[in-house]
Amino acid sequence: MLKQLAAQLETVWVPEYGRDYWLEHQVERRLSPEQLLHIAQVQEQWEDDYAKQANGVLLCDTNAFTTWHFALHYHNGALPELTRMAHACWQRYELVVLCENDIPYDDTWERSGDANREEFQQFNREYLAGHNIPHIVVSGSVENRVNAVLNVLCGRK
């Protein structure tokens, strides 16, 4: 979805550092708390770096909050710095987009499972609502999602 949005907006998008890191460094499908903090730190650095190339809008695939949630899920807690980053990351974004789970799940070996997908989604919904973080929810096809985000972004200009 971000590739399509970036093309429409003639800007750049920040890929998910953690996915590639996990593929290379995971041991028994897990990363250490220190590795999760590293992912969040690099992801934020990438955001800062890509922002210099952005054309008015920077699109981000993930953030420290997602990495923090993985730490809670796999380790029942997170390092204090990751927790701080997770709670502060919302200050970095003008618009938060939560994608619904209505696109079929791609059940590949490196994913954590469809049940985790729903649990993570519910956690995100509750956190965003409970902390009054402005966000929109998009659903349907990728085209529908892209159009929904474009409508919101164009309405803010």
VOSE-842129 format. One record per residue: residue number from 1; x negated, y, z negated of N, C-alpha, C in turn. Coordinates in Angstrom, 1 decimal. Atoms other than C-alpha are relative to their C-alpha. Layout:
// VOSE-842129
[NUM,[X,Y,Z],[X,Y,Z],[X,Y,Z]],
...
// end
This chain:
// VOSE-842129
[1,[-0.8,-1.2,0.0],[0.0,0.0,0.0],[-0.9,1.3,0.0]],
[2,[0.8,-1.2,0.1],[-2.8,2.4,-0.9],[-0.7,0.4,1.4]],
[3,[0.6,-0.3,-1.3],[-4.5,2.0,2.5],[1.0,0.7,0.9]],
[4,[-1.0,-0.7,-0.8],[-1.2,3.0,4.2],[0.2,1.4,-0.4]],
[5,[-0.2,-1.3,0.5],[-0.7,5.9,1.9],[-1.1,0.9,0.3]],
[6,[1.2,-0.8,-0.3],[-4.2,7.1,2.4],[0.0,0.5,1.4]],
[7,[-0.1,-0.4,-1.4],[-3.8,7.0,6.1],[1.0,1.1,0.3]],
[8,[-1.0,-1.0,-0.2],[-0.6,8.9,6.0],[-0.4,1.4,-0.5]],
[9,[0.3,-1.3,0.7],[-2.0,11.6,3.7],[-1.4,0.5,0.4]],
[10,[1.3,-0.3,-0.5],[-5.4,11.6,5.5],[-1.0,0.3,-1.2]],
[11,[0.8,-0.2,1.2],[-7.2,11.1,2.2],[-0.7,-1.4,-0.3]],
[12,[0.7,1.2,0.3],[-9.2,8.4,0.4],[0.8,-0.7,-1.2]],
[13,[-0.5,0.7,1.1],[-8.2,5.7,-2.1],[-1.1,-0.7,-0.7]],
[14,[1.0,0.6,0.9],[-10.2,4.2,-5.0],[0.4,-1.5,-0.1]],
[15,[-0.3,1.4,0.2],[-10.4,0.4,-4.8],[-0.2,-0.5,-1.4]],
[16,[0.0,0.6,1.3],[-10.2,-1.9,-7.8],[-1.4,-0.6,-0.3]],
[17,[1.4,0.6,0.3],[-13.8,-2.4,-9.1],[0.1,-1.3,-0.8]],
[18,[-0.1,1.2,0.9],[-12.7,-5.0,-11.7],[0.3,-1.3,0.8]],
[19,[-0.3,1.3,-0.8],[-11.4,-7.5,-9.1],[-1.3,-0.6,0.5]],
[20,[1.3,0.5,-0.5],[-14.8,-7.8,-7.4],[-0.9,-0.4,-1.1]],
[21,[0.8,0.3,1.2],[-16.6,-7.7,-10.7],[0.4,-1.4,-0.6]],
[22,[-0.4,1.3,0.6],[-14.5,-10.5,-12.1],[-0.3,-1.2,0.9]],
[23,[0.3,1.1,-0.9],[-15.0,-12.7,-9.0],[-1.5,-0.4,-0.1]],
[24,[1.5,0.3,0.0],[-18.8,-12.4,-9.4],[-0.4,-0.4,-1.4]],
[25,[0.5,0.2,1.3],[-19.1,-12.5,-13.2],[0.8,-0.8,-1.0]],
[26,[-0.9,0.8,0.9],[-16.2,-14.5,-14.7],[-0.6,-1.3,-0.4]],
[27,[0.4,1.3,0.5],[-17.0,-17.5,-16.8],[1.3,-0.7,-0.6]],
[28,[-1.2,0.6,0.4],[-14.1,-19.9,-17.2],[1.2,1.0,0.0]],
[29,[-1.1,-0.9,-0.3],[-11.8,-17.2,-15.8],[0.1,1.1,-1.1]],
[30,[0.0,-1.1,1.0],[-12.8,-14.7,-18.6],[-1.2,0.9,0.2]],
[31,[1.1,-1.0,0.2],[-14.9,-11.6,-19.1],[-0.1,0.4,-1.4]],
[32,[0.1,-0.4,1.4],[-16.3,-10.4,-22.4],[0.6,1.4,-0.2]],
[33,[-0.5,-1.4,0.3],[-15.0,-7.3,-24.1],[-1.0,1.1,0.5]],
[34,[1.0,-1.0,-0.6],[-18.3,-5.5,-23.1],[0.1,0.1,1.5]],
[35,[-0.2,0.0,-1.4],[-17.7,-6.5,-19.5],[1.2,0.8,0.4]],
[36,[-1.2,-0.8,-0.3],[-14.2,-5.1,-19.6],[-0.2,1.5,-0.2]],
[37,[0.3,-1.4,0.2],[-15.4,-1.8,-21.0],[-0.8,0.5,1.2]],
[38,[0.8,-0.4,-1.2],[-18.0,-1.7,-18.2],[0.9,0.2,1.2]],
[39,[-1.0,-0.1,-1.2],[-15.2,-2.2,-15.6],[0.7,1.3,-0.1]],
[40,[-0.8,-1.2,0.1],[-13.2,0.7,-17.0],[-0.9,1.2,0.2]],
[41,[0.9,-1.1,-0.2],[-16.3,3.0,-17.1],[-0.3,0.2,1.4]],
[42,[0.4,-0.1,-1.5],[-17.3,2.2,-13.5],[1.3,0.5,0.8]],
[43,[-1.3,-0.4,-0.7],[-13.6,2.6,-12.4],[0.2,1.5,-0.1]],
[44,[-0.1,-1.5,0.2],[-13.5,6.1,-13.9],[-1.0,0.7,0.8]],
[45,[1.0,-0.7,-0.8],[-16.8,7.0,-12.3],[0.3,0.0,1.5]],
[46,[-0.4,0.0,-1.4],[-15.5,5.8,-8.9],[1.1,1.0,0.2]],
[47,[-1.0,-1.0,-0.2],[-12.5,8.0,-9.4],[-0.6,1.4,0.2]],
[48,[0.7,-1.3,-0.1],[-14.7,11.0,-10.0],[-0.8,0.1,1.3]],
[49,[0.8,0.0,-1.3],[-16.9,10.1,-7.0],[0.9,0.2,1.2]],
[50,[-0.9,0.0,-1.2],[-14.0,9.5,-4.6],[0.8,1.4,0.0]],
[51,[-0.7,-1.2,0.0],[-12.3,12.7,-5.8],[-0.7,1.1,0.8]],
[52,[0.8,-1.0,-0.7],[-15.1,14.7,-4.2],[0.3,-0.1,1.5]],
[53,[-0.3,0.3,-1.4],[-14.0,13.1,-0.8],[1.5,0.2,0.3]],
[54,[-1.4,0.0,-0.2],[-10.3,13.4,-1.3],[0.5,1.3,0.7]],
[55,[-0.6,-1.1,-0.8],[-8.1,15.6,0.9],[1.3,0.4,-0.8]],
[56,[-1.2,-0.5,0.7],[-5.8,17.1,-1.8],[0.6,-1.0,-1.0]],
[57,[-0.6,1.1,0.7],[-4.7,13.7,-3.1],[-1.0,-1.1,-0.1]],
[58,[0.8,1.2,0.2],[-6.7,10.9,-4.6],[0.9,-1.1,-0.5]],
[59,[-0.9,1.1,0.3],[-5.0,7.5,-4.7],[-0.9,-1.1,-0.8]],
[60,[0.8,1.0,0.8],[-6.2,5.0,-7.4],[0.8,-1.3,-0.2]],
[61,[-0.6,1.3,0.0],[-5.5,1.3,-7.4],[0.3,-0.5,-1.5]],
[62,[-0.1,0.5,1.4],[-5.9,0.7,-11.2],[-0.6,1.1,-0.9]],
[63,[0.5,-0.9,1.0],[-7.1,2.4,-14.4],[-0.5,-0.7,-1.2]],
[64,[0.5,0.6,1.2],[-8.6,1.9,-17.8],[1.1,-0.7,-0.8]],
[65,[-1.1,0.6,0.7],[-5.2,1.0,-19.2],[0.2,-1.4,0.4]],
[66,[-0.2,1.4,-0.5],[-4.9,-2.1,-17.0],[-1.2,-0.9,-0.5]],
[67,[1.1,0.8,0.6],[-8.4,-3.2,-18.1],[0.2,-0.2,-1.5]],
[68,[-0.3,0.2,1.4],[-7.4,-2.6,-21.7],[1.0,-1.0,-0.3]],
[69,[-1.0,1.0,0.2],[-4.4,-4.7,-21.3],[-0.5,-1.4,0.2]],
[70,[0.7,1.3,-0.1],[-6.5,-7.6,-20.0],[-0.8,-0.3,-1.3]],
[71,[0.8,0.3,1.2],[-8.7,-7.2,-23.1],[1.0,-0.4,-1.1]],
[72,[-1.0,0.4,1.1],[-5.6,-7.4,-25.4],[0.5,-1.4,0.3]],
[73,[-0.6,1.3,-0.4],[-4.3,-10.4,-23.4],[-1.0,-1.1,-0.3]],
[74,[1.0,1.1,0.1],[-7.5,-12.4,-23.4],[-0.8,-0.1,-1.3]],
[75,[0.8,0.0,1.2],[-9.2,-11.3,-26.6],[0.8,0.5,-1.2]],
[76,[-0.9,-0.5,1.1],[-6.3,-10.0,-28.8],[-0.5,1.3,-0.6]],
[77,[0.5,-1.3,0.4],[-8.0,-6.7,-28.9],[-1.0,0.5,1.0]],
[78,[1.0,-0.6,-0.9],[-10.4,-4.3,-27.2],[-1.0,0.8,-0.8]],
[79,[1.0,-0.9,0.6],[-13.5,-2.4,-28.0],[0.6,1.4,-0.1]],
[80,[-0.5,-1.3,0.2],[-12.8,1.0,-29.4],[-0.1,1.0,1.1]],
[81,[0.2,-0.9,-1.2],[-14.2,2.9,-26.4],[1.0,-0.3,1.1]],
[82,[-0.9,0.4,-1.1],[-12.0,0.9,-24.0],[1.4,0.5,-0.5]],
[83,[-1.3,-0.5,0.5],[-8.9,1.7,-26.2],[0.1,1.5,0.2]],
[84,[0.0,-1.5,-0.2],[-9.8,5.4,-26.2],[0.2,0.3,1.5]],
[85,[-0.1,-0.2,-1.4],[-10.2,5.3,-22.4],[1.4,-0.3,0.5]],
[86,[-1.3,0.4,-0.5],[-6.9,3.5,-21.9],[1.1,1.0,-0.4]],
[87,[-1.0,-0.9,0.4],[-4.9,5.9,-23.9],[-0.2,1.4,0.6]],
[88,[0.3,-1.3,-0.6],[-6.6,9.0,-22.4],[0.1,0.0,1.5]],
[89,[0.0,0.0,-1.5],[-6.5,7.9,-18.8],[1.2,0.6,0.6]],
[90,[-1.2,-0.6,-0.6],[-3.0,9.2,-18.2],[-0.2,1.5,0.2]],
[91,[0.3,-1.4,-0.2],[-4.4,12.7,-18.5],[-0.6,0.3,1.4]],
[92,[0.7,-0.1,-1.3],[-6.3,12.0,-15.2],[1.0,0.1,1.2]],
[93,[-0.9,0.2,-1.1],[-3.2,11.5,-13.1],[1.2,0.9,0.0]],
[94,[-1.2,-0.8,-0.1],[-0.5,13.8,-11.8],[1.2,-0.8,0.3]],
[95,[-1.1,0.8,-0.3],[1.7,11.0,-10.6],[-0.4,-1.5,-0.3]],
[96,[0.2,1.4,0.2],[1.9,7.4,-11.9],[1.1,-0.8,0.7]],
[97,[-0.9,0.8,-0.8],[3.5,4.8,-9.7],[-0.1,-1.4,-0.5]],
[98,[-0.1,1.3,0.5],[4.7,1.5,-11.1],[0.7,-0.8,1.1]],
[99,[-0.6,0.8,-1.0],[5.3,-1.1,-8.4],[0.7,-1.2,-0.6]],
[100,[-0.8,1.1,0.4],[8.1,-3.6,-9.0],[-0.6,-1.3,0.4]],
[101,[0.4,1.4,-0.3],[7.5,-7.4,-8.9],[0.8,-0.6,1.1]],
[102,[-0.9,0.6,-1.0],[9.8,-7.9,-5.9],[-0.7,-0.5,1.2]],
[103,[0.8,0.6,-1.1],[7.1,-8.8,-3.4],[-0.5,-1.3,-0.5]],
[104,[0.4,1.3,0.5],[6.4,-12.5,-3.6],[-1.4,0.0,-0.5]],
[105,[1.3,0.1,0.7],[3.5,-13.4,-5.9],[-0.9,-0.9,0.9]],
[106,[1.0,0.7,-0.8],[0.3,-14.5,-4.1],[-0.8,-0.9,-1.0]],
[107,[0.5,0.9,1.0],[-0.6,-17.5,-6.2],[-1.3,-0.6,0.5]],
[108,[1.4,0.5,-0.3],[-4.4,-17.9,-5.6],[-0.8,-0.2,-1.2]],
[109,[0.7,0.5,1.2],[-7.0,-19.3,-7.9],[-0.5,1.1,-0.9]],
[110,[0.6,-1.1,0.8],[-8.4,-15.9,-9.0],[1.1,0.8,-0.8]],
[111,[-1.1,-0.8,0.6],[-5.0,-14.6,-10.2],[0.4,-0.7,-1.4]],
[112,[-0.3,0.5,1.3],[-3.7,-15.0,-13.8],[1.3,-0.7,-0.1]],
[113,[-1.3,0.7,0.0],[-0.3,-16.4,-12.9],[1.2,0.9,0.1]],
[114,[-1.3,-0.8,-0.2],[3.2,-15.3,-12.1],[0.6,0.4,-1.3]],
[115,[-0.5,-0.3,1.4],[4.2,-15.5,-15.8],[-0.7,1.2,-0.6]],
[116,[0.8,-1.1,0.5],[1.4,-13.1,-16.7],[0.4,1.3,0.8]],
[117,[-0.4,-1.2,-0.9],[2.5,-10.8,-13.8],[1.3,0.6,-0.7]],
[118,[-1.2,-0.6,0.6],[6.0,-10.4,-15.4],[-0.3,0.6,-1.4]],
[119,[0.3,-0.5,1.4],[4.6,-10.0,-19.0],[-0.8,1.3,0.1]],
[120,[0.8,-1.3,-0.1],[2.1,-7.3,-17.8],[1.0,1.1,0.5]],
[121,[-0.9,-1.0,-0.5],[4.9,-5.6,-15.9],[0.9,0.6,-1.1]],
[122,[-0.8,-0.4,1.2],[7.1,-5.5,-19.0],[-0.8,0.9,-0.9]],
[123,[0.9,-0.8,0.9],[4.2,-4.2,-21.1],[-0.2,1.4,0.6]],
[124,[0.2,-1.3,-0.7],[3.6,-1.4,-18.5],[1.3,0.8,-0.1]],
[125,[-1.3,-0.8,0.1],[7.3,-0.4,-18.4],[0.2,0.5,-1.4]],
[126,[-0.2,-0.4,1.4],[7.5,-0.3,-22.2],[-1.0,1.1,-0.4]],
[127,[1.0,-1.0,0.4],[4.3,1.6,-22.6],[0.3,1.4,0.6]],
[128,[-0.3,-1.2,-0.7],[5.1,4.2,-20.0],[1.2,0.8,-0.6]],
[129,[-1.2,-0.6,0.6],[8.6,4.8,-21.4],[-0.3,0.4,-1.4]],
[130,[0.2,-0.2,1.4],[7.5,4.6,-25.0],[-0.9,1.2,-0.3]],
[131,[1.0,-1.1,0.2],[4.7,7.2,-24.5],[0.4,1.2,0.9]],
[132,[-0.5,-1.1,-0.8],[6.8,9.5,-22.3],[-0.9,0.4,1.1]],
[133,[0.9,-0.3,-1.1],[4.4,9.2,-19.4],[0.8,0.1,1.3]],
[134,[-0.8,-0.2,-1.3],[6.0,10.6,-16.2],[-0.5,-1.0,1.0]],
[135,[0.4,1.0,-1.0],[6.1,7.9,-13.6],[1.3,-0.3,0.9]],
[136,[-1.1,0.4,-0.9],[8.2,6.6,-10.7],[-0.2,-1.5,0.2]],
[137,[0.1,1.4,-0.3],[9.0,3.0,-9.9],[0.4,-0.2,1.4]],
[138,[-0.3,0.2,-1.4],[8.9,1.8,-6.3],[0.2,-1.5,0.2]],
[139,[-0.3,1.4,-0.2],[10.2,-1.4,-4.9],[0.3,-0.2,1.5]],
[140,[-0.2,0.3,-1.4],[11.0,-3.2,-1.6],[-1.2,-0.2,0.7]],
[141,[1.2,0.2,-0.9],[8.7,-3.5,1.3],[-1.1,1.0,-0.2]],
[142,[1.1,-0.9,0.1],[5.4,-1.9,1.5],[0.4,1.4,0.6]],
[143,[-0.5,-1.2,-0.7],[6.9,0.6,4.0],[0.9,0.8,-0.9]],
[144,[-1.0,-0.7,0.9],[9.7,1.4,1.5],[-0.8,0.7,-1.2]],
[145,[0.8,-0.5,1.1],[7.1,1.9,-1.3],[-0.8,1.3,0.4]],
[146,[0.8,-1.2,-0.5],[4.9,4.2,0.8],[0.9,1.2,0.2]],
[147,[-0.9,-1.2,-0.3],[7.9,6.3,1.9],[0.5,0.6,-1.3]],
[148,[-0.4,-0.5,1.3],[9.1,6.6,-1.7],[-1.1,0.9,-0.7]],
[149,[1.1,-0.8,0.5],[5.7,7.9,-2.8],[-0.2,1.2,0.8]],
[150,[0.2,-1.2,-0.8],[5.4,10.2,0.1],[1.1,1.0,-0.2]],
[151,[-1.1,-0.9,0.3],[8.9,11.6,-0.7],[-0.3,0.8,-1.3]],
[152,[0.3,-0.7,1.2],[7.8,12.4,-4.2],[-1.2,1.0,0.2]],
[153,[1.2,-0.8,-0.2],[4.4,13.8,-3.2],[0.4,1.3,0.9]],
[154,[-0.4,-1.1,-0.9],[5.9,16.0,-0.4],[0.9,0.9,-0.7]],
[155,[-1.0,-0.9,0.8],[8.6,17.3,-2.8],[-0.8,0.8,-1.1]],
[156,[0.8,-0.7,1.0],[5.8,18.4,-5.2],[-0.8,1.1,0.6]],
[157,[0.9,-1.0,-0.6],[3.9,20.5,-2.7],[0.7,1.4,0.1]],
// end
